[in-house]
Amino acid sequence: MNILFYDAKKYDIDSFNKELKNFPDIKIDYLEADLTPQTAQLSGEYEAVCAFVNSQINSEVIRRLGEQGVKLLLMRCAGFNNVDLEEAKRRNITVLRVPGYSPEAVAEHALSLALAVNRRIHKGYIKVRENNFSLNGLMGYNFYGKTAGIIGTGKIGAAMCRICKGIGMNVVAYDVYQNPTLDFVKYMPLDDVLKTADLISLHCPLTEENYHMINTRTISMMKDNTVLVNTSRGALVNTEDLIKGIRSRKFHGVGLDVYEEETSNVFENRQDDILETSVTARLLSFPNVIVTSHQGYFTDEALTAGISLLRERRGLCPSTPQAAIASLDPALFTSLAVIKRLFRSNRSFVMFYFLVVTLLESDHAP
Ligand SMILES: NC(=O)c1ccc[n+]([C@@H]2O[C@H](COP(=O)([O-])OP(=O)(O)OC[C@H]3O[C@@H](n4cnc5c(N)ncnc54)[C@H](O)[C@@H]3O)[C@@H](O)[C@H]2O)c1
């Protein structure tokens, strides 16, 4: 199987090449360019393409991939709000993503943002480097004994609940489904979480229903001096409303690993660019805001987890494509028939299965 890998960074190439030695039937060509309507045209010789979280895989991109004969879209990320699944289905392109990786990687980053912005570590670091040892502007507050409000208690949210409990916080949460493993968490309606929490951390996927769930109305419900952290998806927060909230002194701090305008920034060095809009610049202008560039997932453990999963699963490889697909995440398989057609031999199927398990369950998965 030939895979065209878009938006390849050095760490992608290193980790995939390392693994590829074990899969002689799979060939990957790496492109620095992102997947766009224009670069989709380059996929003619490939059965599969691999893309990342910042690619806008809209109907135009999918149409062009389909015209080039691509059958499989491999997303090396967990979220899939950037993929037009309906169009993929219409074009018989199967979409796979990474449902599991290292939830603790993202949860620990969420807490890092919360602690750093609360205690103004970003300011203190710069001040001391400039021989300014004054403490003005660096006052924080203890999280110990305060209340963490976690929105979305799936894999990452649950890890965040455990971490917050570990630092002595009371934990309340909102989710459309309650997680039975979190017996120390008090579930509440969303509005009550917003009214109760000192630290609010978002860990739900972006859907049509929760687009801009943090807006002027919901911000007004929050306690004064709240710390808000978003490591989930930028569009959960209405950025203009957030900026108004920050200006009205609602927040003690805001930590963002994701934000609405991030797409053209993610993983790019844009230090010589003049930014097209002012949203990022305005966010960065506030002393109580920290922005990171979608790095929540970026730990050694998250990147190498795939290899150990692969080894664990070697003895468990199902004997048929149907069994393999059943063992993965069925929700996003748009066409079993298409996948089956891709395998000319059992051997290539087995190789493909290992690669997909690696991609799906462990690798770069923001
Ligand atoms: N910053 C990063 O590097 C990074 C990395 C991985 C994932 N993510 C983001 O984190 C999100 C969560 O990942 P996960 O692995 O914990 O997902 P998950 O599927 O395990 O959990 C998501 C939880 O959100 C809940 N949920 C769905 N809609 C909701 C709503 N409207 N309100 C409240 N809860 C809702 C679900 O019931 C589920 O419990 C992903 O969707 C992705 O956007 C970010």
The ligand as a MOL file (V3000), in Angstrom:
LIG
                    3D

  0  0  0     0  0            999 V3000
M  V30 BEGIN CTAB
M  V30 COUNTS 44 48 0 0 0
M  V30 BEGIN ATOM
M  V30 1 N -4.6130 19.5540 22.6340 0
M  V30 2 C -4.3230 18.3590 22.1700 0
M  V30 3 O -3.1620 18.0680 21.8180 0
M  V30 4 C -5.4120 17.3130 22.0830 0
M  V30 5 C -5.0530 15.9620 21.9380 0
M  V30 6 C -6.0530 15.0100 21.8850 0
M  V30 7 C -7.3900 15.3790 21.9530 0
M  V30 8 N -7.7180 16.6920 22.0670 0 CHG=1
M  V30 9 C -9.1280 17.1080 22.1850 0
M  V30 10 O -9.6440 16.5700 23.3870 0
M  V30 11 C -10.9770 16.1260 23.1430 0
M  V30 12 C -11.3530 15.0620 24.1600 0
M  V30 13 O -10.5880 13.9080 23.9030 0
M  V30 14 P -10.9030 12.5340 24.6570 0
M  V30 15 O -9.8990 11.5640 24.1720 0
M  V30 16 O -11.0480 12.7500 26.1190 0 CHG=-1
M  V30 17 O -12.3300 12.1940 24.0330 0
M  V30 18 P -13.3870 11.1820 24.6100 0
M  V30 19 O -14.2430 10.8040 23.4330 0
M  V30 20 O -12.7490 10.0830 25.4130 0
M  V30 21 O -14.2510 12.0630 25.6250 0
M  V30 22 C -15.0380 13.1170 25.2190 0
M  V30 23 C -16.1290 13.2760 26.2810 0
M  V30 24 O -16.8640 14.4470 25.9460 0
M  V30 25 C -18.2480 14.1560 26.1690 0
M  V30 26 N -19.0650 15.0860 25.4200 0
M  V30 27 C -19.4800 15.0140 24.1320 0
M  V30 28 N -20.2170 16.1020 23.8260 0
M  V30 29 C -20.2820 16.8550 24.9530 0
M  V30 30 C -20.9030 18.0890 25.2870 0
M  V30 31 N -21.6330 18.7580 24.3690 0
M  V30 32 N -20.7620 18.5610 26.5210 0
M  V30 33 C -20.0360 17.8920 27.4480 0
M  V30 34 N -19.4320 16.7200 27.2050 0
M  V30 35 C -19.5490 16.2120 25.9680 0
M  V30 36 C -18.4060 12.7180 25.7550 0
M  V30 37 O -19.5710 12.1580 26.3240 0
M  V30 38 C -17.1220 12.1130 26.3010 0
M  V30 39 O -17.2720 11.6610 27.6320 0
M  V30 40 C -10.9290 15.6410 21.6900 0
M  V30 41 O -12.2150 15.6920 21.0950 0
M  V30 42 C -9.9960 16.6050 21.0390 0
M  V30 43 O -10.7590 17.6940 20.5450 0
M  V30 44 C -6.7620 17.6710 22.1420 0
M  V30 END ATOM
M  V30 BEGIN BOND
M  V30 1 1 1 2
M  V30 2 2 2 3
M  V30 3 1 2 4
M  V30 4 1 4 5
M  V30 5 2 4 44
M  V30 6 2 5 6
M  V30 7 1 6 7
M  V30 8 2 7 8
M  V30 9 1 8 9
M  V30 10 1 8 44
M  V30 11 1 9 10
M  V30 12 1 9 42
M  V30 13 1 10 11
M  V30 14 1 11 12
M  V30 15 1 11 40
M  V30 16 1 12 13
M  V30 17 1 13 14
M  V30 18 2 14 15
M  V30 19 1 14 16
M  V30 20 1 14 17
M  V30 21 1 17 18
M  V30 22 2 18 19
M  V30 23 1 18 20
M  V30 24 1 18 21
M  V30 25 1 21 22
M  V30 26 1 22 23
M  V30 27 1 23 24
M  V30 28 1 23 38
M  V30 29 1 24 25
M  V30 30 1 25 26
M  V30 31 1 25 36
M  V30 32 1 26 27
M  V30 33 1 26 35
M  V30 34 2 27 28
M  V30 35 1 28 29
M  V30 36 1 29 30
M  V30 37 2 29 35
M  V30 38 1 30 31
M  V30 39 2 30 32
M  V30 40 1 32 33
M  V30 41 2 33 34
M  V30 42 1 34 35
M  V30 43 1 36 37
M  V30 44 1 36 38
M  V30 45 1 38 39
M  V30 46 1 40 41
M  V30 47 1 40 42
M  V30 48 1 42 43
M  V30 END BOND
M  V30 END CTAB
M  END
